């Protein structure tokens, strides 16, 4: 929407760039929505120097549980954040996907798991109000009942502020390079279907898991790394300027493969793939991208709960 675009660009593009970090604790609960304008706004703002952190979603078990089916969180110009429970495994609601970049602690609803304590809105306008028996704080300006990826995301945004203070040249690309190098692996034995094969090491030596991205954010290691780098080399974008006609017929319980190649020696930092799919039941569809090195990544998981 226009309001979404305005909020993204406000003081974060053009000649007015005095907001360097923004948190986005909201999203849509419908897959495959055209949000091209919103994605373009994130790119424009990121190129102006603003770091945008997005909540991956609280849709595990729902129709949009794969966060990569939503346009803004799938943008390469944002940091998409999943949630980790106090047990050290993904939060009961946390969305997953190839676009999840990092995980941060938050609430979870399994027995014995904790919620998040934080400041609240003034008075009784927030979580800690007169009708809420869960919050133990007599001071209504604090709450012990916060959570969701909406809580994990601002935690990452705060750590981005630490990184920006340590390195004023911090951009979203530099931040993502540092996160890939500094985050901690969690839930090492994870073999859930949503993980896309558990923790795997790619050809560049980085480990990744679609439940956690590159792992749990480590504020100390991230900020210590930030001072060691002046920045990143200029971004080189290459690929197909026009759509590539694939025209592969897909039948029930079948698969099809299509090969694409690029003549380049540049390291692959981000791969963006746009699909146009017609006449198919999307809840039955899975898409994978396989590199020549053998690394395979699931682009979208079949929507077990998608009503199509």
PASEBA-1860 file (N, C-alpha, C; in nm, 3 decimals):
! residues 308
1> XXXXXXXX> 0.084/-0.118/0.000/0.000/0.000/0.000/0.088/0.125/0.000 ~ 0.026/0.237/-0.028/0.101/0.363/-0.030/0.154/0.397/0.108 ~ 0.077/0.367/0.212/0.124/0.395/0.349/0.247/0.312/0.383 ~ 0.249/0.186/0.340/0.362/0.097/0.363/0.487/0.154/0.295 ~ 0.472/0.195/0.171/0.584/0.252/0.096/0.633/0.380/0.163 ~ 0.540/0.466/0.204/0.578/0.592/0.268/0.653/0.567/0.399 ~ 0.606/0.471/0.477/0.672/0.441/0.604/0.812/0.386/0.581 ~ 0.829/0.307/0.475/0.960/0.250/0.443/1.059/0.358/0.402
9> XXXXXXXX> 1.013/0.454/0.323/1.103/0.556/0.268/1.119/0.678/0.358 ~ 1.034/0.693/0.458/1.035/0.812/0.542/1.171/0.834/0.609 ~ 1.234/0.946/0.580/1.366/0.980/0.634/1.469/0.870/0.606 ~ 1.448/0.797/0.498/1.535/0.682/0.467/1.560/0.669/0.318 ~ 1.557/0.780/0.248/1.583/0.776/0.104/1.608/0.918/0.057 ~ 1.657/0.931/-0.066/1.682/1.062/-0.122/1.786/1.139/-0.043 ~ 1.759/1.266/-0.019/1.853/1.349/0.056/1.832/1.341/0.207 ~ 1.720/1.285/0.251/1.691/1.273/0.394/1.712/1.128/0.436
17> XXXXXXXX> 1.826/1.103/0.498/1.863/0.966/0.534/1.896/0.954/0.683 ~ 1.829/1.031/0.767/1.870/1.034/0.906/1.812/0.922/0.991 ~ 1.729/0.834/0.934/1.688/0.712/1.004/1.763/0.597/0.939 ~ 1.854/0.537/1.014/1.944/0.436/0.956/1.896/0.293/0.980 ~ 1.805/0.273/1.076/1.757/0.138/1.107/1.606/0.144/1.128 ~ 1.535/0.051/1.069/1.390/0.043/1.087/1.349/-0.100/1.117 ~ 1.250/-0.112/1.205/1.194/-0.242/1.242/1.053/-0.253/1.183 ~ 1.022/-0.370/1.127/0.891/-0.395/1.067/0.831/-0.520/1.131
25> XXXXXXXX> 0.754/-0.501/1.236/0.692/-0.613/1.307/0.547/-0.629/1.261 ~ 0.530/-0.661/1.135/0.397/-0.684/1.079/0.414/-0.758/0.948 ~ 0.305/-0.809/0.894/0.312/-0.880/0.767/0.173/-0.924/0.725 ~ 0.166/-0.990/0.611/0.039/-1.041/0.559/0.028/-1.189/0.590 ~ -0.094/-1.241/0.594/-0.114/-1.383/0.622/-0.171/-1.457/0.501 ~ -0.145/-1.401/0.382/-0.189/-1.463/0.257/-0.067/-1.480/0.167 ~ -0.045/-1.599/0.109/0.074/-1.619/0.024/0.056/-1.558/-0.114 ~ 0.169/-1.528/-0.177/0.174/-1.489/-0.318/0.096/-1.360/-0.346
33> XXXXXXXX> 0.109/-1.261/-0.257/0.046/-1.131/-0.279/0.144/-1.041/-0.354 ~ 0.096/-0.972/-0.456/0.181/-0.882/-0.533/0.211/-0.757/-0.450 ~ 0.334/-0.746/-0.402/0.376/-0.628/-0.327/0.502/-0.569/-0.390 ~ 0.498/-0.553/-0.520/0.613/-0.503/-0.594/0.653/-0.364/-0.547 ~ 0.556/-0.277/-0.522/0.588/-0.140/-0.478/0.660/-0.142/-0.344 ~ 0.616/-0.229/-0.255/0.680/-0.237/-0.124/0.823/-0.288/-0.137 ~ 0.844/-0.389/-0.220/0.978/-0.443/-0.241/1.070/-0.338/-0.303 ~ 1.018/-0.263/-0.399/1.098/-0.157/-0.461/1.137/-0.051/-0.359
41> XXXXXXXX> 1.047/-0.023/-0.265/1.077/0.076/-0.162/1.189/0.028/-0.071 ~ 1.189/-0.100/-0.036/1.297/-0.154/0.046/1.431/-0.144/-0.026 ~ 1.432/-0.174/-0.154/1.556/-0.163/-0.230/1.605/-0.019/-0.234 ~ 1.517/0.073/-0.263/1.555/0.215/-0.272/1.609/0.265/-0.138 ~ 1.544/0.226/-0.028/1.586/0.272/0.103/1.717/0.206/0.145 ~ 1.731/0.076/0.117/1.856/0.007/0.151/1.973/0.066/0.076 ~ 1.953/0.100/-0.050/2.060/0.161/-0.129/2.096/0.299/-0.077 ~ 2.004/0.363/-0.004/2.032/0.492/0.059/2.099/0.475/0.195
49> XXXXXXXX> 2.108/0.350/0.244/2.183/0.325/0.367/2.104/0.279/0.486 ~ 1.972/0.262/0.474/1.891/0.220/0.588/1.887/0.067/0.596 ~ 1.898/0.015/0.718/1.889/-0.129/0.744/1.747/-0.159/0.790 ~ 1.677/-0.245/0.717/1.540/-0.282/0.750/1.536/-0.424/0.803 ~ 1.478/-0.442/0.921/1.459/-0.574/0.982/1.311/-0.609/0.975 ~ 1.280/-0.728/0.923/1.142/-0.771/0.907/1.115/-0.896/0.988 ~ 0.997/-0.903/1.050/0.953/-1.024/1.118/0.917/-1.130/1.015 ~ 0.972/-1.250/1.032/0.949/-1.357/0.934/0.804/-1.404/0.933
57> XXXXXXXX> 0.735/-1.389/1.045/0.595/-1.429/1.052/0.568/-1.528/1.162 ~ 0.443/-1.530/1.208/0.400/-1.620/1.315/0.303/-1.723/1.259 ~ 0.333/-1.777/1.142/0.236/-1.854/1.066/0.267/-2.003/1.058 ~ 0.358/-2.054/1.139/0.389/-2.198/1.134/0.261/-2.278/1.154 ~ 0.233/-2.368/1.060/0.111/-2.445/1.064/-0.006/-2.379/0.995 ~ 0.015/-2.260/0.940/-0.089/-2.189/0.867/-0.052/-2.183/0.719 ~ -0.131/-2.115/0.640/-0.114/-2.119/0.495/0.010/-2.044/0.448 ~ 0.059/-1.949/0.527/0.178/-1.874/0.489/0.297/-1.909/0.578
65> XXXXXXXX> 0.304/-2.036/0.621/0.413/-2.071/0.714/0.550/-2.059/0.648 ~ 0.559/-2.077/0.516/0.685/-2.053/0.446/0.695/-1.904/0.417 ~ 0.784/-1.836/0.489/0.796/-1.690/0.479/0.837/-1.646/0.339 ~ 0.899/-1.735/0.263/0.947/-1.699/0.129/0.833/-1.681/0.029 ~ 0.710/-1.713/0.070/0.595/-1.691/-0.016/0.539/-1.549/-0.004 ~ 0.603/-1.467/0.079/0.562/-1.328/0.096/0.668/-1.238/0.034 ~ 0.624/-1.134/-0.033/0.716/-1.054/-0.113/0.817/-0.973/-0.032 ~ 0.775/-0.890/0.064/0.876/-0.807/0.134/0.981/-0.889/0.209
73> XXXXXXXX> 0.945/-0.991/0.288/1.050/-1.067/0.357/1.143/-1.143/0.262 ~ 1.100/-1.163/0.139/1.184/-1.232/0.041/1.278/-1.138/-0.033 ~ 1.272/-1.009/0.000/1.361/-0.912/-0.064/1.505/-0.933/-0.017 ~ 1.602/-0.927/-0.106/1.742/-0.937/-0.063/1.790/-0.812/0.009 ~ 1.707/-0.709/0.016/1.748/-0.582/0.076/1.698/-0.568/0.220 ~ 1.652/-0.676/0.281/1.606/-0.672/0.419/1.671/-0.786/0.497 ~ 1.660/-0.780/0.630/1.703/-0.888/0.718/1.577/-0.951/0.775 ~ 1.550/-1.075/0.738/1.428/-1.144/0.777/1.456/-1.228/0.902
81> XXXXXXXX> 1.377/-1.209/1.008/1.410/-1.260/1.141/1.307/-1.363/1.188 ~ 1.355/-1.482/1.224/1.272/-1.585/1.285/1.287/-1.579/1.437 ~ 1.206/-1.660/1.509/1.203/-1.654/1.655/1.251/-1.785/1.716 ~ 1.325/-1.772/1.826/1.381/-1.886/1.899/1.318/-1.892/2.036 ~ 1.278/-2.012/2.080/1.216/-2.026/2.212/1.322/-2.039/2.321 ~ 1.278/-2.033/2.446/1.371/-2.045/2.559/1.428/-2.186/2.571 ~ 1.374/-2.282/2.496/1.430/-2.417/2.492/1.545/-2.430/2.393 ~ 1.570/-2.325/2.316/1.677/-2.331/2.217/1.636/-2.393/2.086
89> XXXXXXXX> 1.505/-2.404/2.062/1.453/-2.451/1.934/1.359/-2.344/1.880 ~ 1.320/-2.358/1.752/1.235/-2.256/1.691/1.106/-2.240/1.772 ~ 1.058/-2.116/1.782/0.934/-2.089/1.852/0.818/-2.163/1.785 ~ 0.720/-2.196/1.864/0.610/-2.281/1.817/0.537/-2.224/1.697 ~ 0.543/-2.095/1.677/0.470/-2.026/1.571/0.560/-1.976/1.459 ~ 0.692/-1.983/1.476/0.784/-1.910/1.389/0.783/-1.962/1.246 ~ 0.766/-1.873/1.152/0.772/-1.909/1.011/0.915/-1.946/0.972 ~ 0.930/-2.011/0.859/1.059/-2.061/0.812/1.072/-2.026/0.665
97> XXXXXXXX> 1.186/-2.059/0.605/1.199/-2.038/0.462/1.340/-2.006/0.419 ~ 1.362/-2.009/0.289/1.494/-1.978/0.233/1.533/-1.834/0.257 ~ 1.436/-1.749/0.288/1.464/-1.606/0.310/1.491/-1.573/0.456 ~ 1.474/-1.668/0.548/1.508/-1.642/0.688/1.658/-1.623/0.698 ~ 1.701/-1.513/0.757/1.844/-1.485/0.761/1.905/-1.507/0.897 ~ 1.829/-1.480/1.003/1.884/-1.493/1.137/1.768/-1.517/1.233 ~ 1.801/-1.566/1.353/1.701/-1.597/1.455/1.736/-1.523/1.582 ~ 1.632/-1.481/1.655/1.654/-1.412/1.783/1.556/-1.466/1.887
105> XXXXXXXX> 1.593/-1.462/2.015/1.505/-1.514/2.120/1.371/-1.440/2.125 ~ 1.266/-1.517/2.155/1.133/-1.460/2.172/1.050/-1.556/2.255 ~ 0.919/-1.534/2.256/0.827/-1.619/2.330/0.803/-1.749/2.254 ~ 0.734/-1.841/2.320/0.685/-1.963/2.256/0.579/-2.022/2.346 ~ 0.491/-2.105/2.290/0.374/-2.150/2.365/0.380/-2.295/2.408 ~ 0.494/-2.363/2.393/0.504/-2.499/2.444/0.515/-2.495/2.596 ~ 0.478/-2.605/2.663/0.484/-2.606/2.810/0.624/-2.571/2.861 ~ 0.631/-2.481/2.957/0.757/-2.444/3.018/0.836/-2.337/2.947
113> XXXXXXXX> 0.789/-2.291/2.832/0.861/-2.188/2.758/0.817/-2.049/2.803 ~ 0.909/-1.955/2.794/0.888/-1.822/2.850/0.839/-1.723/2.744 ~ 0.782/-1.615/2.794/0.750/-1.500/2.710/0.857/-1.393/2.733 ~ 0.839/-1.277/2.672/0.940/-1.171/2.676/0.894/-1.057/2.767 ~ 0.983/-1.013/2.854/0.959/-0.898/2.940/1.018/-0.773/2.874 ~ 0.938/-0.668/2.866/0.986/-0.546/2.800/0.901/-0.427/2.844 ~ 0.936/-0.310/2.797/0.853/-0.193/2.821/0.721/-0.206/2.746 ~ 0.619/-0.139/2.796/0.486/-0.145/2.737/0.439/-0.003/2.706
121> XXXXXXXX> 0.326/0.010/2.644/0.267/0.142/2.622/0.228/0.202/2.757 ~ 0.220/0.332/2.762/0.190/0.400/2.887/0.050/0.365/2.936 ~ 0.039/0.350/3.066/-0.092/0.325/3.126/-0.145/0.187/3.093 ~ -0.274/0.179/3.066/-0.339/0.050/3.038/-0.368/0.032/2.890 ~ -0.297/0.104/2.804/-0.320/0.093/2.660/-0.243/-0.020/2.594 ~ -0.157/-0.089/2.668/-0.072/-0.191/2.608/-0.109/-0.332/2.649 ~ -0.010/-0.421/2.649/-0.032/-0.560/2.684/-0.071/-0.574/2.832 ~ -0.007/-0.497/2.917/-0.029/-0.506/3.061/-0.141/-0.410/3.100
129> XXXXXXXX> -0.265/-0.460/3.088/-0.380/-0.377/3.120/-0.459/-0.440/3.235 ~ -0.563/-0.376/3.278/-0.635/-0.420/3.398/-0.706/-0.552/3.378 ~ -0.725/-0.593/3.253/-0.798/-0.717/3.226/-0.705/-0.835/3.202 ~ -0.575/-0.814/3.209/-0.479/-0.919/3.176/-0.420/-0.978/3.305 ~ -0.458/-1.102/3.341/-0.408/-1.161/3.466/-0.269/-1.221/3.452 ~ -0.213/-1.227/3.331/-0.085/-1.294/3.308/0.032/-1.208/3.355 ~ 0.025/-1.080/3.331/0.137/-0.992/3.365/0.148/-0.970/3.515 ~ 0.264/-0.997/3.574/0.279/-0.983/3.719/0.320/-0.843/3.762
137> XXXXXXXX> 0.345/-0.753/3.670/0.400/-0.623/3.707/0.291/-0.527/3.752 ~ 0.306/-0.469/3.871/0.210/-0.366/3.913/0.224/-0.238/3.831 ~ 0.342/-0.217/3.772/0.365/-0.101/3.686/0.315/-0.135/3.546 ~ 0.207/-0.071/3.506/0.144/-0.104/3.378/0.229/-0.065/3.258 ~ 0.338/0.006/3.280/0.424/0.048/3.169/0.525/-0.060/3.131 ~ 0.515/-0.177/3.193/0.599/-0.292/3.159/0.509/-0.413/3.138 ~ 0.556/-0.506/3.056/0.479/-0.627/3.031/0.571/-0.749/3.035 ~ 0.517/-0.862/3.078/0.589/-0.988/3.075/0.525/-1.082/2.974
145> XXXXXXXX> 0.445/-1.028/2.884/0.364/-1.111/2.795/0.382/-1.072/2.649 ~ 0.503/-1.030/2.614/0.530/-0.994/2.474/0.588/-1.116/2.402 ~ 0.588/-1.115/2.270/0.645/-1.228/2.197/0.623/-1.219/2.048 ~ 0.641/-1.333/1.980/0.626/-1.341/1.836/0.754/-1.301/1.763 ~ 0.755/-1.321/1.633/0.867/-1.268/1.555/0.866/-1.115/1.561 ~ 0.753/-1.058/1.602/0.746/-0.913/1.625/0.830/-0.870/1.743 ~ 0.868/-0.964/1.830/0.959/-0.936/1.940/1.102/-0.969/1.901 ~ 1.122/-1.078/1.828/1.256/-1.116/1.784/1.315/-1.011/1.691
153> XXXXXXXX> 1.231/-0.954/1.606/1.277/-0.859/1.505/1.335/-0.731/1.565 ~ 1.267/-0.664/1.660/1.329/-0.543/1.717/1.453/-0.572/1.798 ~ 1.467/-0.694/1.850/1.592/-0.729/1.917/1.707/-0.724/1.817 ~ 1.684/-0.779/1.698/1.787/-0.774/1.593/1.811/-0.629/1.551 ~ 1.705/-0.550/1.540/1.721/-0.409/1.503/1.809/-0.336/1.605 ~ 1.791/-0.368/1.733/1.874/-0.307/1.835/2.020/-0.345/1.821 ~ 2.045/-0.471/1.785/2.183/-0.515/1.764/2.241/-0.450/1.638 ~ 2.157/-0.424/1.539/2.204/-0.351/1.422/2.249/-0.210/1.462
161> XXXXXXXX> 2.180/-0.152/1.560/2.220/-0.019/1.609/2.357/-0.026/1.675 ~ 2.384/-0.133/1.748/2.517/-0.152/1.807/2.622/-0.163/1.696 ~ 2.588/-0.240/1.592/2.682/-0.255/1.481/2.707/-0.125/1.409 ~ 2.602/-0.044/1.394/2.615/0.086/1.328/2.701/0.180/1.411 ~ 2.688/0.171/1.543/2.772/0.254/1.629/2.918/0.210/1.619 ~ 2.939/0.079/1.608/3.076/0.028/1.595/3.135/0.059/1.459 ~ 3.051/0.063/1.357/3.096/0.089/1.220/2.994/0.178/1.150 ~ 3.017/0.308/1.142/2.921/0.400/1.080/2.895/0.371/0.933
169> XXXXXXXX> 2.979/0.287/0.870/2.959/0.251/0.730/2.866/0.131/0.713 ~ 2.806/0.085/0.821/2.722/-0.034/0.815/2.605/-0.015/0.718 ~ 2.588/-0.112/0.630/2.473/-0.118/0.539/2.408/-0.254/0.558 ~ 2.294/-0.275/0.493/2.228/-0.403/0.508/2.312/-0.516/0.450 ~ 2.385/-0.490/0.343/2.469/-0.595/0.284/2.585/-0.630/0.377 ~ 2.651/-0.531/0.433/2.759/-0.559/0.528/2.703/-0.631/0.650 ~ 2.588/-0.587/0.699/2.528/-0.652/0.815/2.500/-0.799/0.788 ~ 2.451/-0.830/0.670/2.418/-0.970/0.638/2.544/-1.055/0.625
177> XXXXXXXX> 2.650/-0.997/0.568/2.777/-1.069/0.564/2.827/-1.098/0.705 ~ 2.814/-1.002/0.795/2.861/-1.021/0.932/2.774/-1.121/1.006 ~ 2.643/-1.117/0.983/2.554/-1.213/1.049/2.585/-1.356/1.007 ~ 2.615/-1.376/0.879/2.648/-1.510/0.833/2.775/-1.562/0.899 ~ 2.864/-1.472/0.937/2.991/-1.511/0.997/2.987/-1.517/1.150 ~ 2.891/-1.453/1.212/2.895/-1.438/1.357/2.784/-1.510/1.433 ~ 2.681/-1.557/1.364/2.567/-1.616/1.434/2.599/-1.756/1.484 ~ 2.525/-1.800/1.586/2.550/-1.929/1.652/2.452/-2.035/1.603
185> XXXXXXXX> 2.502/-2.153/1.575/2.414/-2.265/1.543/2.339/-2.308/1.668 ~ 2.212/-2.339/1.652/2.129/-2.390/1.761/2.056/-2.514/1.711 ~ 2.003/-2.592/1.805/1.922/-2.709/1.767/1.995/-2.792/1.662 ~ 2.115/-2.837/1.698/2.205/-2.899/1.601/2.146/-3.024/1.537 ~ 2.058/-3.094/1.608/2.002/-3.218/1.555/1.874/-3.197/1.475 ~ 1.839/-3.073/1.448/1.714/-3.043/1.379/1.705/-3.118/1.246 ~ 1.600/-3.198/1.231/1.577/-3.270/1.106/1.431/-3.255/1.063 ~ 1.364/-3.151/1.109/1.225/-3.130/1.072/1.212/-3.100/0.924
193> XXXXXXXX> 1.095/-3.128/0.869/1.073/-3.102/0.727/1.090/-2.954/0.695 ~ 1.049/-2.868/0.787/1.058/-2.724/0.761/1.202/-2.675/0.754 ~ 1.297/-2.752/0.804/1.437/-2.709/0.803/1.503/-2.724/0.667 ~ 1.438/-2.794/0.574/1.496/-2.821/0.442/1.626/-2.901/0.455 ~ 1.620/-3.008/0.534/1.736/-3.096/0.544/1.827/-3.068/0.661 ~ 1.780/-2.986/0.756/1.863/-2.957/0.873/1.976/-2.860/0.839 ~ 2.076/-2.856/0.927/2.191/-2.768/0.904/2.277/-2.823/0.792 ~ 2.303/-2.738/0.694/2.387/-2.780/0.582/2.491/-2.673/0.554
201> XXXXXXXX> 2.606/-2.718/0.508/2.716/-2.626/0.477/2.722/-2.606/0.326 ~ 2.723/-2.481/0.283/2.728/-2.454/0.140/2.874/-2.449/0.091 ~ 2.891/-2.422/-0.037/3.025/-2.427/-0.096/3.115/-2.317/-0.044 ~ 3.057/-2.212/0.015/3.137/-2.103/0.072/3.175/-2.130/0.217 ~ 3.126/-2.243/0.272/3.161/-2.280/0.408/3.067/-2.230/0.515 ~ 2.953/-2.173/0.477/2.856/-2.123/0.574/2.746/-2.226/0.597 ~ 2.703/-2.237/0.723/2.596/-2.331/0.757/2.463/-2.257/0.757 ~ 2.357/-2.326/0.718/2.227/-2.263/0.702/2.117/-2.364/0.731
209> XXXXXXXX> 2.007/-2.315/0.785/1.891/-2.397/0.817/1.768/-2.309/0.799 ~ 1.668/-2.356/0.725/1.554/-2.270/0.693/1.468/-2.237/0.814 ~ 1.484/-2.307/0.925/1.416/-2.268/1.049/1.486/-2.152/1.118 ~ 1.619/-2.140/1.097/1.700/-2.048/1.175/1.784/-1.952/1.092 ~ 1.787/-1.966/0.961/1.880/-1.887/0.881/2.022/-1.927/0.913 ~ 2.108/-1.830/0.938/2.248/-1.860/0.971/2.267/-1.882/1.121 ~ 2.156/-1.880/1.198/2.166/-1.913/1.339/2.114/-1.804/1.429 ~ 2.140/-1.821/1.560/2.098/-1.723/1.661/2.196/-1.606/1.661
217> XXXXXXXX> 2.142/-1.487/1.660/2.226/-1.369/1.656/2.314/-1.360/1.781 ~ 2.439/-1.322/1.761/2.536/-1.306/1.869/2.583/-1.160/1.867 ~ 2.528/-1.080/1.958/2.553/-0.936/1.955/2.700/-0.903/1.974 ~ 2.765/-0.971/2.067/2.906/-0.941/2.095/2.994/-0.971/1.974 ~ 2.976/-1.088/1.915/3.059/-1.125/1.800/3.028/-1.038/1.679 ~ 2.900/-1.005/1.662/2.860/-0.919/1.549/2.927/-0.783/1.558 ~ 2.922/-0.720/1.675/2.979/-0.585/1.688/3.131/-0.588/1.682 ~ 3.192/-0.695/1.734/3.338/-0.703/1.726/3.383/-0.721/1.581
225> XXXXXXXX> 3.306/-0.796/1.504/3.340/-0.812/1.362/3.318/-0.682/1.284 ~ 3.219/-0.605/1.325/3.180/-0.486/1.249/3.296/-0.387/1.235 ~ 3.381/-0.377/1.336/3.490/-0.278/1.331/3.604/-0.324/1.240 ~ 3.601/-0.449/1.196/3.711/-0.503/1.116/3.693/-0.481/0.967 ~ 3.577/-0.431/0.925/3.549/-0.419/0.782/3.510/-0.275/0.748 ~ 3.571/-0.223/0.643/3.535/-0.089/0.596/3.402/-0.090/0.523 ~ 3.366/-0.204/0.467/3.241/-0.216/0.393/3.246/-0.338/0.304 ~ 3.162/-0.341/0.203/3.160/-0.451/0.108/3.188/-0.396/-0.032
233> XXXXXXXX> 3.235/-0.482/-0.118/3.261/-0.441/-0.256/3.129/-0.406/-0.325 ~ 3.132/-0.325/-0.429/3.008/-0.286/-0.497/2.929/-0.407/-0.545 ~ 2.800/-0.396/-0.536/2.712/-0.505/-0.578/2.711/-0.516/-0.730 ~ 2.728/-0.636/-0.781/2.720/-0.664/-0.924/2.597/-0.751/-0.946 ~ 2.503/-0.702/-1.023/2.380/-0.776/-1.051/2.388/-0.833/-1.191 ~ 2.367/-0.961/-1.203/2.368/-1.023/-1.335/2.257/-1.126/-1.341 ~ 2.215/-1.157/-1.461/2.107/-1.253/-1.476/2.029/-1.225/-1.603 ~ 1.903/-1.259/-1.599/1.817/-1.246/-1.717/1.728/-1.124/-1.702
241> XXXXXXXX> 1.742/-1.030/-1.794/1.664/-0.906/-1.787/1.517/-0.931/-1.821 ~ 1.492/-1.026/-1.905/1.355/-1.057/-1.947/1.317/-1.197/-1.897 ~ 1.189/-1.223/-1.881/1.146/-1.356/-1.837/1.194/-1.465/-1.932 ~ 1.231/-1.577/-1.873/1.275/-1.693/-1.951/1.157/-1.788/-1.964 ~ 1.109/-1.813/-2.085/0.996/-1.906/-2.100/1.038/-2.048/-2.067 ~ 0.971/-2.106/-1.971/1.004/-2.242/-1.928/0.907/-2.341/-1.989 ~ 0.777/-2.314/-1.974/0.673/-2.396/-2.036/0.688/-2.543/-2.003 ~ 0.705/-2.570/-1.874/0.716/-2.710/-1.833/0.580/-2.759/-1.783
249> XXXXXXXX> 0.525/-2.861/-1.844/0.400/-2.915/-1.791/0.426/-2.994/-1.663 ~ 0.343/-2.970/-1.564/0.356/-3.043/-1.438/0.229/-3.124/-1.415 ~ 0.248/-3.249/-1.383/0.134/-3.337/-1.356/0.138/-3.379/-1.210 ~ 0.028/-3.427/-1.162/0.018/-3.467/-1.022/0.128/-3.567/-0.985 ~ 0.191/-3.542/-0.871/0.295/-3.629/-0.816/0.411/-3.648/-0.914 ~ 0.442/-3.542/-0.989/0.554/-3.549/-1.082/0.645/-3.429/-1.057 ~ 0.760/-3.431/-1.123/0.853/-3.319/-1.111/0.908/-3.285/-1.249 ~ 0.959/-3.165/-1.260/1.021/-3.121/-1.385/1.143/-3.039/-1.349
257> XXXXXXXX> 1.241/-3.038/-1.438/1.367/-2.969/-1.412/1.400/-2.876/-1.527 ~ 1.454/-2.759/-1.493/1.493/-2.661/-1.593/1.629/-2.605/-1.554 ~ 1.720/-2.597/-1.652/1.857/-2.554/-1.625/1.879/-2.411/-1.673 ~ 1.944/-2.332/-1.587/1.984/-2.196/-1.621/2.132/-2.182/-1.595 ~ 2.201/-2.101/-1.674/2.344/-2.083/-1.653/2.381/-1.936/-1.667 ~ 2.487/-1.897/-1.595/2.539/-1.762/-1.602/2.690/-1.768/-1.617 ~ 2.744/-1.691/-1.711/2.888/-1.687/-1.734/2.948/-1.577/-1.648 ~ 2.988/-1.611/-1.528/3.043/-1.511/-1.436/3.138/-1.579/-1.339
265> XXXXXXXX> 3.232/-1.501/-1.290/3.323/-1.550/-1.187/3.293/-1.486/-1.052 ~ 3.188/-1.403/-1.047/3.152/-1.336/-0.923/3.098/-1.437/-0.822 ~ 3.129/-1.418/-0.694/3.067/-1.504/-0.591/2.918/-1.475/-0.582 ~ 2.841/-1.578/-0.556/2.696/-1.564/-0.548/2.657/-1.524/-0.407 ~ 2.616/-1.401/-0.391/2.577/-1.350/-0.260/2.428/-1.372/-0.235 ~ 2.348/-1.344/-0.333/2.203/-1.360/-0.324/2.152/-1.408/-0.459 ~ 2.059/-1.499/-0.455/1.992/-1.543/-0.578/1.844/-1.508/-0.564 ~ 1.794/-1.435/-0.661/1.652/-1.400/-0.662/1.586/-1.466/-0.781
273> XXXXXXXX> 1.480/-1.539/-0.756/1.410/-1.611/-0.861/1.262/-1.573/-0.857 ~ 1.209/-1.536/-0.971/1.067/-1.502/-0.980/0.999/-1.603/-1.071 ~ 0.891/-1.659/-1.024/0.820/-1.761/-1.100/0.682/-1.712/-1.139 ~ 0.640/-1.747/-1.258/0.502/-1.727/-1.301/0.442/-1.866/-1.321 ~ 0.345/-1.898/-1.238/0.288/-2.033/-1.237/0.140/-2.023/-1.270 ~ 0.096/-2.104/-1.363/-0.044/-2.103/-1.402/-0.100/-2.245/-1.398 ~ -0.228/-2.253/-1.372/-0.302/-2.379/-1.380/-0.241/-2.489/-1.295 ~ -0.216/-2.457/-1.168/-0.160/-2.558/-1.080/-0.211/-2.532/-0.938
281> XXXXXXXX> -0.225/-2.638/-0.863/-0.266/-2.626/-0.723/-0.141/-2.594/-0.642 ~ -0.127/-2.468/-0.600/-0.002/-2.423/-0.537/0.027/-2.495/-0.406 ~ -0.076/-2.543/-0.337/-0.049/-2.609/-0.210/0.024/-2.742/-0.230 ~ 0.026/-2.793/-0.352/0.097/-2.918/-0.381/0.233/-2.895/-0.442 ~ 0.275/-2.768/-0.456/0.395/-2.737/-0.532/0.513/-2.708/-0.440 ~ 0.628/-2.765/-0.472/0.754/-2.730/-0.410/0.853/-2.694/-0.519 ~ 0.940/-2.598/-0.489/1.039/-2.551/-0.586/1.176/-2.554/-0.521 ~ 1.274/-2.606/-0.593/1.411/-2.615/-0.542/1.507/-2.550/-0.642
289> XXXXXXXX> 1.613/-2.492/-0.588/1.719/-2.435/-0.670/1.849/-2.506/-0.633 ~ 1.916/-2.562/-0.733/2.038/-2.639/-0.710/2.155/-2.573/-0.781 ~ 2.262/-2.544/-0.706/2.382/-2.485/-0.764/2.467/-2.592/-0.829 ~ 2.559/-2.550/-0.915/2.649/-2.645/-0.979/2.737/-2.717/-0.877 ~ 2.758/-2.651/-0.762/2.839/-2.714/-0.656/2.762/-2.823/-0.583 ~ 2.632/-2.832/-0.609/2.551/-2.936/-0.545/2.463/-2.886/-0.433 ~ 2.484/-2.764/-0.387/2.399/-2.710/-0.281/2.257/-2.691/-0.333 ~ 2.160/-2.752/-0.264/2.021/-2.740/-0.304/1.944/-2.665/-0.197
297> XXXXXXXX> 1.863/-2.569/-0.240/1.783/-2.489/-0.148/1.638/-2.492/-0.191 ~ 1.551/-2.515/-0.097/1.408/-2.513/-0.127/1.359/-2.369/-0.133 ~ 1.303/-2.331/-0.247/1.252/-2.196/-0.265/1.115/-2.180/-0.201 ~ 1.033/-2.280/-0.207/0.906/-2.277/-0.136/0.862/-2.420/-0.106 ~ 0.804/-2.435/0.012/0.757/-2.565/0.059/0.609/-2.580/0.027 ~ 0.568/-2.701/0.000/0.427/-2.726/-0.028/0.343/-2.674/0.088 ~ 0.231/-2.614/0.055/0.148/-2.551/0.156/0.045/-2.647/0.210 ~ 0.085/-2.724/0.311/-0.003/-2.829/0.364/-0.135/-2.770/0.414
305> XXXX> -0.132/-2.644/0.459/-0.251/-2.582/0.513/-0.307/-2.473/0.422 ~ -0.257/-2.468/0.299/-0.301/-2.367/0.205/-0.434/-2.410/0.141 ~ -0.531/-2.322/0.144/-0.659/-2.350/0.082/-0.661/-2.316/-0.066 ~ -0.542/-2.273/-0.117/-0.526/-2.241/-0.259/-0.609/-2.121/-0.300
END
